[in-house]
Amino acid sequence: MNKSELIDAMAAKSGMKKTESAAALDAFIEAVGDALKKGDQVTLVGFGTFLVREREARTGRNPRSGETIEIAASRLPSFKAGKGLKDAVN
């Protein structure tokens, strides 16, 4: 399912217009992104948690040349599925 299909599904289930559903989805994505930028996590009980994981600096290898390279530390957005979502999938 891509974004436009998700907007269509949201509009059908909620009774909102597609433009309203698109605005709601865009607002949700922006709000989650802003919270993650601040280092917060977003928890939706029964669905899951959006959070930021810290990845330490490490040594890697360039597969083309075999040369050793240093990979910098980084912050990665992550999603941890909640029990309700896991149960729905299984």
C-alpha positions as CSV (number, residue, x, y, z in Angstrom):
1,M,0.0,0.0,0.0
2,N,1.4,3.4,-0.9
3,K,0.5,6.8,0.4
4,S,-2.4,7.5,-2.0
5,E,-3.9,4.1,-1.3
6,L,-3.6,4.7,2.4
7,I,-5.4,8.1,2.0
8,D,-8.2,6.3,0.1
9,A,-8.5,3.7,2.8
10,M,-8.5,6.3,5.6
11,A,-11.2,8.3,3.7
12,A,-13.4,5.2,3.2
13,K,-13.1,4.1,6.9
14,S,-13.6,7.5,8.5
15,G,-16.1,9.1,6.1
16,M,-13.8,12.1,5.5
17,K,-13.1,13.6,2.1
18,K,-9.8,12.4,0.5
19,T,-8.3,15.9,0.9
20,E,-9.1,15.9,4.6
21,S,-7.6,12.4,5.0
22,A,-4.5,13.6,3.1
23,A,-4.2,16.6,5.4
24,A,-4.6,14.4,8.5
25,L,-2.0,11.9,7.3
26,D,0.5,14.7,6.4
27,A,-0.1,16.3,9.9
28,F,0.5,12.9,11.6
29,I,3.7,12.3,9.6
30,E,5.0,15.9,10.4
31,A,4.1,15.6,14.1
32,V,5.9,12.2,14.5
33,G,8.9,13.6,12.6
34,D,9.0,16.7,14.8
35,A,8.8,14.6,18.0
36,L,11.6,12.3,16.8
37,K,13.8,15.3,15.9
38,K,13.5,16.5,19.5
39,G,14.5,13.0,20.8
40,D,11.0,12.1,22.0
41,Q,9.2,8.9,21.3
42,V,5.6,8.6,20.1
43,T,3.6,5.7,21.6
44,L,0.2,4.6,20.2
45,V,-1.1,2.0,22.6
46,G,-1.9,-1.2,20.8
47,F,-0.2,0.0,17.6
48,G,3.4,0.7,18.4
49,T,6.1,3.1,19.3
50,F,8.1,5.4,17.0
51,L,11.5,6.2,18.5
52,V,15.1,7.2,17.8
53,R,17.9,4.7,18.3
54,E,21.5,5.7,18.7
55,R,24.0,3.9,16.5
56,E,27.6,4.0,17.7
57,A,30.5,4.8,15.4
58,R,32.1,1.7,13.9
59,T,34.7,0.4,11.5
60,G,33.5,-0.9,8.2
61,R,35.0,-2.2,4.9
62,N,34.5,-0.8,1.4
63,P,33.3,-3.9,-0.5
64,R,34.8,-2.6,-3.8
65,S,38.4,-1.9,-2.6
66,G,38.5,-3.8,0.7
67,E,39.7,-0.6,2.4
68,T,38.8,-0.1,6.0
69,I,36.7,3.0,6.7
70,E,35.3,4.7,9.8
71,I,31.5,4.9,9.9
72,A,30.3,7.9,12.0
73,A,27.7,7.6,14.8
74,S,24.2,8.3,13.8
75,R,20.6,8.5,15.0
76,L,18.1,6.3,13.3
77,P,14.3,6.5,13.3
78,S,12.8,3.2,14.4
79,F,9.4,1.6,14.9
80,K,8.6,-1.1,17.5
81,A,5.3,-2.8,16.9
82,G,2.8,-3.1,19.8
83,K,1.0,-6.1,20.9
84,G,-2.3,-5.2,19.2
85,L,-0.5,-4.8,15.8
86,K,1.4,-8.0,16.3
87,D,-1.8,-9.9,17.2
88,A,-3.6,-8.5,14.1
89,V,-0.8,-9.6,11.8
90,N,-0.6,-13.1,13.3
